[in-house]
Amino acid sequence: MNTFEMNDAQAAGLASAIIATAEAMGQEMNPGTAAIMAEDLSAYPVPVVRAALKACRFEVKGKLVMADILQRVQIADGRPGKDEAWAIAMTTNDEFETVVLTDEIQLALAAAKPILDAGDKVGARMAFISAYERLVGQAREDTKQVNWHVSVGFDANRRTQAITKAVQLQRIPHERGQLYLADLSVAPITEDGRAVVALLTGEIARPSPRQREKLAAVKDSMLAMRKESAEKKTELRIQYANDLADRRALLIQQAEQLEARSAAQ
């Protein structure tokens, strides 16, 4: 939920700025009207609202209305547009890719996934955008701050690149980014996690006996793919993909646990 709250002096200053903006646009505004508008905008940071007023002075033709201000305030909340959101969502298909995404992207992708799994990418995109715009609209109506979180992939280099970029774009705080880089970019969190990556990279690792059995089964499946018919290969690919998904879920769970422990300290 929103954590911003203007004090009386800020609200009064904002009301004055609204009146000045209206006058600059050739409009006279009653101080009471400006005070009401300032109160409605008090849930947002003052610099963001002032920037929106400035944008209105340059972009809006005609009278200053609340909808024009609010539109520009909400765009500044850091949520990506629908096309960028869809591109981010599609990146999650790569198990090796680390993806930084918002709550709304994750929820919209879940709504579109059955259509995507059925092979209808065009229909999935339409369903995603419809759900995403609805979710973003609701979040903005509730003045809910954007929440970016990390979905961890297998490739250590891509983890570093994705998290570094997210910090540069100010999508995750610098401190949180450093935590992710420290915990995830050099090596997987546990010996079992290292064993998962070792299966893919050839590095030496010491998995637990239980994990060793699972990895052996995956290796056997990979070898069998070279010998079996085309139909059997498809079945083995599905099994292998499921095993990779399990490994990824384990890494994500471990990362979340580490972050929770760090936050509690």
Buried (B, 14 or more C-beta within 10 A) or exposed (E): EEEEEBEEEBBBBBBBBBBBBBEEBEEEBEEEBBBBBBEEBBBBBBEBBBBBBBBBEEEBEEEBBEEBBBBBBBBBBEBBEBEEBBEBBBBBEEBBBBBBBBBBBBBBBEBBBEBBEEEBEEEBBEBBBBBBBBBBEEBBEEBBEBBBBBBBBBBBEBBBBBBBEBBEEEBBEEEBBEBBBEBBBEBBBBBBBBBBBBBBEEEEBEBEEEBBEBBEEBEEBEEBBEEBEEEEBEBBEEBBEEBBEEBBEBBBEBBEEBBEEEEEE
